[in-house]
Amino acid sequence: MIIYTIDLFDKQTEDLILEVNIPKKKLDPISKIMGWDEEDKMDFINGVAVFNVNKVQAASLGILFETIFDTDNYVIQMSAGEDND
């Protein structure tokens, strides 16, 4: 099973601070926010892609997830991969 997450890494230590699970139903709006073409979207859906999130994208994702993604202190990435549990 493929899981989709938004990952926040501390800019100083590079430690993973927070991992937000992405429900499949939000993949289409996320694709639009990220500006993915069809190939990027399919790579993400198939679990073979990681994307950096910029400040504008983080603000839009924050609205979608009803939270704040702080780009000043954290590196934010979207990732997809196999669930090893």
Summary of the structure (lengths in Angstrom):
residues: 85
radius of gyration: 12.3
end to end distance: 9.5
largest distance: 34.1
contacts: 214
relative contact order: 0.30
helix: 35%
strand: 32%
